[in-house]
Amino acid sequence: MKPILYTTHCPKCNVLTMKLNAANIEYDVCEDTEVMENKKITYAPMLEVEGQLLDFGQAIKWVGEHNAN
């Protein structure tokens, strides 16, 4: 299952997008704020990996660990 990037295209969202792309990680994108509200996401970006929501810092760390493998 591909990670899902919840984004509003804010500066942090753009940084996470660039990191994911640089690491050649395939992911889906969700820009639908209603979907985000239903998932109780109150800020972006968030990265959903295997059902777990990661905030910006956690997502950057996950990308770094995934990229190292």
N, C-alpha and C positions, 0 to 999 in steps of 0.2 A: 504494500500500500504506500502510495506516494505521500510525502508530507503535504500539508495544506498551509499556504501562506495567507493569513488574513491581513489585508492591507488597505490603507486609505491613501497610499502614495505620499506619505509624509517623509521628511528627511530620513528618519530612522527606518522606515519601510524601504526606502530606496537603498540604504546601506545593506540591509538584510538581503534584499533582492540581488544586489551585486555580489555579496558573499556567496549566496546559493549558486548563482550562475558561474562564478569563478571556480567553485568546487565541483562544477558539473553535476550538481544534484538536481534530479528531476523532481518537480513539485507542481501542485495545482495551486491556482490563485482564486481567492474569494474576496470580492470587493463589495459584496452585498451586506450593508450595515444591518439589515433585519436579521440575517443569518447570524451575524456577530452578536447582536442583542440576545437572540435566542440561546446562544451558547454562553451567555453572561460575559462576553468580551467587552470590556469598557474602554480599552485603549489598544492602539495598534503600534507596531506590528505584533502579531502572535503567530507562532508556528505550531501546528498540530502534528505531532509525530506519534504514530501508533496509538491514537486516542488521547494523548497527553498534550495539554497546552503549555507551550514554552513562551515566556516573555522574551523581550529583545535580548537581554543578557544571556539567558539560558539558551536561546536559539543560536546566538553567535558562538557560544561555547560548543553546542551540538554540531554546528557546521564545521568548526575547527577539528573536533574529534573525528567526525565522519571523513573529513578531507585527509586526515593523517593516516587513515586505513587504506 
